[in-house]
Amino acid sequence: MIQENDPRIPALFDDLYQRIKAQGVQQWTKDRNPQPDLEGLIYLCKFCFFTAILTKAEIARVLDIDRQELKKLVKSWYDDHREKGCGTC
């Protein structure tokens, strides 16, 4: 997993936010007010996954995680979604 102090995080965050903006769905992120830190980057990855902006392979590249870590992360997103319902991302 990408480290909290990785200097690439702000640029990766901005890239994802621009992709969200290009799809016209940035207003859906305003309630969470994500910041350009690791937590915000993971949130944008989750948001992009559930809105079909990013594939799992793209998430793995952004977060610098291997296949097993990715599988565990995505499963946790689905579990969260099943538990809390839509709108959790």
C-alpha positions in Angstrom: 0.0 0.0 0.0 1.2 3.5 -0.8 2.6 5.1 2.3 0.9 8.1 4.1 3.9 10.3 3.4 4.3 9.4 -0.3 4.9 12.6 -2.2 2.8 11.3 -5.1 -0.5 11.4 -3.1 -1.5 15.0 -4.0 -1.0 14.4 -7.7 -2.8 11.0 -7.7 -5.6 12.6 -5.7 -5.9 15.5 -8.2 -5.9 13.1 -11.1 -8.7 11.0 -9.7 -10.7 14.2 -8.8 -10.3 15.4 -12.3 -11.6 12.1 -13.7 -14.6 12.4 -11.4 -15.1 16.0 -12.5 -14.9 14.9 -16.2 -17.8 12.5 -15.5 -19.8 15.3 -13.9 -20.3 13.6 -10.6 -18.0 15.6 -8.3 -21.0 17.0 -6.4 -21.5 13.5 -5.0 -18.2 13.7 -3.1 -18.9 17.0 -1.4 -20.6 15.5 1.7 -17.3 13.7 2.5 -15.1 16.6 1.5 -12.1 14.4 0.7 -8.6 15.9 1.3 -5.4 15.1 -0.7 -4.1 12.6 1.9 -4.0 8.8 2.0 -7.5 8.5 3.4 -8.9 10.9 0.8 -7.1 9.0 -2.0 -8.6 5.7 -0.8 -12.0 7.3 -0.6 -11.7 8.6 -4.2 -10.6 5.1 -5.3 -13.7 3.6 -3.7 -15.9 6.3 -5.2 -14.4 5.8 -8.6 -14.8 2.0 -8.4 -18.4 2.2 -7.5 -19.1 4.7 -10.2 -17.2 2.7 -12.8 -14.6 5.4 -13.4 -11.7 3.1 -12.3 -11.1 -0.6 -12.7 -9.6 -2.8 -10.0 -6.4 -2.9 -12.0 -6.3 0.9 -12.0 -6.9 1.0 -8.2 -4.1 -1.4 -7.7 -1.7 0.9 -9.6 -2.9 4.0 -7.8 -2.6 2.5 -4.3 0.4 0.4 -5.2 -1.1 -2.8 -3.9 -0.8 -6.4 -5.0 -3.7 -8.6 -6.1 -4.3 -10.1 -2.6 -4.4 -6.6 -0.9 -6.7 -5.4 -3.7 -9.1 -8.3 -3.3 -9.2 -7.7 0.5 -9.8 -3.9 0.0 -12.6 -4.3 -2.6 -14.2 -7.0 -0.4 -14.2 -4.5 2.5 -15.9 -1.9 0.3 -18.6 -4.3 -0.7 -19.1 -5.4 2.9 -19.4 -1.8 3.9 -21.9 -1.2 1.1 -24.0 -4.2 2.1 -23.9 -3.1 5.8 -24.6 0.6 5.4 -26.3 0.8 2.0 -25.8 3.1 -0.9 -24.2 6.5 -0.1 -21.4 5.1 2.0 -18.8 6.2 -0.5 
